[in-house]
Amino acid sequence: MYSLNNISLEGMGFVAGKQQDSNIALSGFLNMPARIGKTGHDWAEEPGIEAYVSAGDIFFGGRDLSLVGYIRGTDRYDTEEKRISINDTVDSFTDLVPLTSKWGTSNVYVNGAIVCDWLSATTLRIVIPIREPIVPMTGIVPVGDGSEFGIDGISFKSLGGYQLELSGDRRNRPEPKAQDYTAYGREGHSITKTIAPELTLRLYIKQPNYTAFKQKIDSIQALFGAPGYRSLTANNDKLRSFFVKDGFAMSMLYSKPDFFAGILTCKLTESGVAGTFVDLIDSLGNLIMDTNGNQITVRI
């Protein structure tokens, strides 16, 4: 059951559909939002970027959701009336409204065109674009278990699943930064440092039910959103230090009676500039303060 502002969509003729490569009508509700504001500074004379990973620099934006389904009526006229009723309901909203389903409740607004296509004389396919501008970040940073492979000493299994892929600048030398030169009557050139290496990590997350699955996703979100750099150890790869600025996306979500599963895809930006300052945090992600109540910051 899906409702907007506590108004049942099913009561207006809506029938939940399935997202592509999923058996769920809703997408985006488990994505980690990207950071907002400046996430780092690109020094021309240094390789990579100076990442802003202090607690005071980390802020998150919202995320896009999509709800797909069908409008079914007794005839074409009835189907059209139900479509209009859904549009009129959305038009009546003047602020964020709760989107409620078995996957939880999010405060949202419709942020694009509601697109409908006729499939038959009594059925329309409908896609409702939704924006959740404020995403609760309620997860708890998991504690490391000393694993050989994983993130910050936390095994991929403890995070909820298995590593599927680590791709990107794993073996590549990243491309040089933009050239800055002046030349007349000839081709100019400038030898520059490389940009920050970027990797794509894909994890298969599987849990016995949705509640356990969401707890794992929330904890990964808390881990990636914590101050400082994360460390990554993957099979047949070197130890890497990275931070996450673009969040992550969940795809291929499947809800079954005996499990809930999906694939997490995240872009990792490797550290590259020496002299980055970060706040010290404890194992629970809390800031460590001195006796005067000041944040303790170290240079790494």
N, C-alpha and C positions, 0 to 999 in steps of 0.2 A: 504494500500500500504506500502510495506517495501522496503527500499533501503540501500545499503552499499556503502559508498563513492560516494553518489549521483547517483549510478547505480541501476536502478530498478530491483529488483529480479523477479518481475512479468514479466518483459520483457524477462527474461531468462527461463520462464516456471514454475516459483515458484507459488504455490497456498497456501495461508495461511491456517494452520490447527488450532487445538485447543489443548491447554495443558490439562493434566488430571485434571478433576474437574474444568474446566474453559471453557469459550467460546472465549478465546483470544489465539493467536498463540505465544505470547511473554510472558515469565515469568522472574521474578527477577528484573524488572525495577522499582519496587516500594519498594524493600527491603532496610532497613537501613543497611549500612555496619558495620562490626565489628571494634572495636578499634584496633590499632596496637601499638606496643611498650609495655612496662610493665604497666599493669593496677592496680597493687597492690603488696603488700609484705605480705608473710605468716610468721608471727611470731610464732614460735613453742610454746612459753609460753602463748600465747593469743588465745582466741577463734576467729574464723573467719579470715578475712584478713584486712590489712590496705589498704583501697582503695585509689588509686590515682585519685582524682576527681577535682584537681585544673586545671584551664584553660590551664596552660602550659604543662599539662601531657596528654591532650586529643587530639588524632590524629586518623583519620579514614583511613581504607584501601579501597579497591574496592569491587565490587560485581559481582557475576556470573549471566549471563542472558542465556536464551535458546530460540531459535526460531525454531518452528516446522511447518512443512507443507508438501507439495507434489510437485513432479516434474511430469508434465504431457506432453506427446508428442503424435504425431500421430501414432507412432509405437515404437517398442523397440529401434531401432537405433536412432530415433529422441529424445527419452527420455534420452538415454545415452549421446548424444551430448549436451543436455541441462545440465545434471549433470556435465559433464566435463567443460562446460562453467562457471558454478558457481564456481567450484574448481579453475579454471584458474584465475577468477576474484579475489578470495581471495588470491591466490598465488602472485598476482601483488602488494598487499599492502606492504608498507615498514614502515608504522607508524600507529598510531591510525587513524581510519576513522569514519565518522559520520554514525551511524545507525539511520535512520529516519523512523518514522511511525506516526500514529495518536496519539500515546502516548507520542510523543516528540522526541528529538534528544539526543543521547548519543555518546560520543567518545569512540570507542571500538576497540578490535582486536579479531580475532578468536583464542581461546586458547586451542583447542582440536581437536580431530578427527571429521570430518563431516561424520555422519553415514547415510547411505542410505540402504533401504530395499525394494525389489520388492513386490508390492501388486498385480500387474497385468502386462501384457505385455506393457502397456502404462503409468503405474503409479509407481513412487517411493515415499516412505515416507522418508523425510529428516529431520535430527535434527542438528542444527548448534549451537555449544557451543560458548559463547561470554563472554568476560571479559571487564568490565568497570573499569579501575584502579583508576580513579579520579572521585568521585561522588560529584556533587555540593550540598552543604548543605545550601540551601537558605531559609529554613523555618523560621518563626518568632515564638518565644516562646509564647504560648497563655497565657492570663491573667486569673488568678483564678476567679471563680464566687461564691466562698464560699460554694461549694457543700458538702454535708455530705459524699458522696461516689465519689471517683475519684482519681486523681493524682495531688498533689500540690494544692488542693482546686479547681481543674478544674473537672467538672462532666464528666463522660464517654460520656454523650450525647453531651456536648460541644466539646469533642474530636472527635466526629463524629459518635458515635454508642453506643454499649451496651457491658457490660462485659458478656462474655460467660463462662469463667472458670478461676479459680485461683487454681493451683495445685502445687505439689512438696512438699517442706518441710514446709507446712502450719501447720501441726500438728506434724510433725516428729521432733525428736532430731537428728540433722545431725550426720553423722558418724564421729568418731574420726580421727584426723590427723595421718599420718604415724608414727609408733613406731620407736624409736631409742634406741637400747639396745645391750648389749653384754652378751652372756650366753654360758656356756660350759657344755655339758652333761645333759642339761635340757631345757625345753621350757622357753624361756624368755618372758618378757612382759614389757610394759611401758604404764603408764596412761597418755594420751594426751588430749589436748583440741579438741573441735569439729571444723570441717571445716565450712565455711560460708554457711548458709542456702541459697538454691536456689529455686525460684518459677517460674512457667510458667504462664504467663498471656495471655489470648486469648480474643480479642475484635472483635466484628462484626461491621464493618464500612460500612455505607450505605449513599450515597449522591445522589442528583437528577441528577448529571452528572459527567463526568470524571474530569472536571476542579475543581469542588468543592471537589471531592474525593481527588485529588492530593494535594490540599491546606491543607486538614486535615492531610494527611499522612506526608507532609512536616513539619507541625507544631508539630506533635508528635515526629518526628525525631529531630527537634530542641529542644524540651523539654527533651528527653532522652539523648541528646548529650550535654546539658548545664552543666557547672561546678557545683559541689556540689552533694548532695544526693537529690533524689526525695522522696516524702512521698506518701504512698498508703493507701487509706481507702476503704475497700471492705465490702460488706454486711456480717454480722456474722463473722467478722475477726477483729483483733487488728490493730492499726496504725503501719505501717511498713515503715522503711527507706531503700532505695535501690539505686543501680546504675546499669546501663546497659553497658556491655562491649562487647557483641556479636551481637549487633544490633537487628533487628527483620526481620521476613519473612512474606510476604503476600501470601496467597493462596486462592483458590476458588474464583478467580476474575471473575466477570460476568459483561459484559457491555450490558445494555438493553436500549431501547429508552427513558425510563423514570427514569432510575437510574443506578448507578455504585456501586458495592458492593464487599466486600472481607473480609477475616479473617486475622487479625494481630496476630502473635504468637511471644512472646518475653520472653526471660529468664531474670529474675530479680535476682541480687545478693544482699542479705541483708547486711547492715553494721554490723560490729561485733567487731572491735577493737577501743577502746577509744583512743582519742588523734589524730584523723585524722585532717589534716589542709586543709581548702578549701578557695578559693577566694570568696569574697563577690561580688554578682552580683545584678543588679536591675531587675525590672519586665520584661524588654526587653532582658535580657540575657547579658547585657553589664557589663564589669568589673567596680567596684567602686574603684576610686583612691583617694589617699590623696592629700593635697595641693601641694605636691612635685612631683606628678605624679607617685607615687608608688602604686602597687596593695595592697589592704587591705586584709589580710588573717587572718582567725579566726580558733581557735581550737574547734572541735565539739566532 
